[in-house]
């Protein structure tokens, strides 16, 4: 079952979310690799989860990480892509594609010259800045409601969703993800 648009799911912390999203053919799964973040996934848990899934590209979400710690993440998580803040995007040395979250200080022309593959924006930010975004940068809109879903599909814009904690191991409420993903399934 394919989806009608590109989908990235962030804050994956458990096997249940990872397997559900992989089964729904989500394009990217994001794992927070910054100690102290409430969604942090330690290397050993990450490797256990990654061993059970195939399909989606793996994103190391390292917003807030010091540039000196990036090598540890690259070596131990072996991601396909990095999600970084705008400042780190300007200083990081990697060949991996980068994802940045919109910040008001961003310079769209500079962004298009970097290795930025995607920019994450809220629906409101997308509405305000959609004419400024370079065609070389993909757009992922977060905090999507059903009203925005039709607009994003019409404009062929990607969607950024978020995983949630398990109630207990193996027991999970998928309502928040399922409401959007089931609407995105190709008939």
Buried (B, 14 or more C-beta within 10 A) or exposed (E): EEBBBBBBBBBBBBBBBBBBBBEBBBBBBBBBBBEEBEBBBEBEBBEEBBEEBEEBBBBBBBBEBEEEEBEEBBEBBEBEBBBBBBEBBEEBEBEBBBBBBBEEEBEBEEBEEBEBBBBBBBBEBBEEBEEEBEEEBBBBBBBBEEEBBEBBBEEEBBBBBBBBBBEEEEEBEBEEBEEBBEBBEEE
